[in-house]
Amino acid sequence: METLDTITRQDLADFTVPYFAPNNTIVSVVGDISRDELIQLLGRYFGDWQQKKIPENVLPAIGQKKSPTVIK
């Protein structure tokens, strides 16, 4: 809990802003709406949202065990 208490709104913004872009987003729509209505609404609310370069997410290499491990 101690570390959660130290997270600020700015910390969250700094973390999400580099990845929050239309070229890194999935929009899922469910309901009684036509394709044309959906395109119109998406254009209205997201039409001026510009793509940007997304930082590469480099994950650490996963090493292989040389022998099986039993956890009791």
C-alpha positions as CSV (number, residue, x, y, z in Angstrom):
1,M,0.0,0.0,0.0
2,E,2.8,2.4,0.7
3,T,3.9,2.5,-2.9
4,L,0.3,3.0,-4.1
5,D,-0.1,6.0,-1.9
6,T,2.9,7.7,-3.6
7,I,1.4,7.5,-7.1
8,T,0.2,10.8,-8.3
9,R,-2.2,11.8,-11.1
10,Q,0.8,13.1,-13.0
11,D,2.5,9.8,-12.7
12,L,-0.5,8.1,-14.3
13,A,-0.6,10.7,-17.1
14,D,3.1,10.3,-17.8
15,F,2.7,6.6,-18.0
16,T,-0.3,6.5,-20.3
17,V,0.2,9.5,-22.6
18,P,3.0,7.9,-24.7
19,Y,0.8,4.9,-25.5
20,F,-2.6,6.6,-25.8
21,A,-3.0,7.1,-29.6
22,P,-5.4,6.0,-32.3
23,N,-2.8,3.7,-33.8
24,N,-2.6,1.9,-30.5
25,T,-6.3,1.7,-29.6
26,I,-9.1,-0.8,-30.1
27,V,-12.7,0.5,-30.2
28,S,-15.4,-2.1,-29.5
29,V,-19.0,-1.2,-30.2
30,V,-22.0,-3.2,-29.3
31,G,-25.6,-2.2,-29.7
32,D,-28.3,-1.1,-32.1
33,I,-26.3,1.2,-34.3
34,S,-25.7,1.2,-38.0
35,R,-22.2,1.3,-39.5
36,D,-22.9,4.7,-41.0
37,E,-24.0,6.1,-37.6
38,L,-20.9,4.6,-35.9
39,I,-18.5,6.1,-38.5
40,Q,-20.2,9.5,-38.0
41,L,-19.9,9.3,-34.2
42,L,-16.3,8.1,-34.4
43,G,-15.5,11.0,-36.7
44,R,-17.1,13.5,-34.4
45,Y,-15.3,12.4,-31.2
46,F,-12.0,11.0,-32.6
47,G,-11.7,12.7,-36.0
48,D,-8.9,15.0,-35.1
49,W,-7.0,12.5,-32.9
50,Q,-3.5,12.3,-34.5
51,Q,-1.4,9.1,-34.7
52,K,2.0,9.2,-33.1
53,K,5.1,7.0,-32.7
54,I,4.5,4.5,-29.9
55,P,7.5,3.6,-27.8
56,E,8.7,0.0,-28.3
57,N,7.8,-2.2,-25.4
58,V,10.9,-4.3,-24.7
59,L,10.2,-7.2,-22.5
60,P,13.0,-9.0,-20.6
61,A,14.2,-12.3,-22.0
62,I,12.7,-15.4,-20.4
63,G,15.3,-18.0,-19.6
64,Q,14.6,-21.7,-19.8
65,K,15.0,-24.0,-16.8
66,K,17.6,-26.7,-17.1
67,S,15.5,-29.1,-15.0
68,P,11.9,-29.4,-13.8
69,T,11.0,-27.6,-10.6
70,V,8.6,-29.0,-8.1
71,I,6.8,-26.5,-5.8
72,K,5.2,-28.0,-2.7
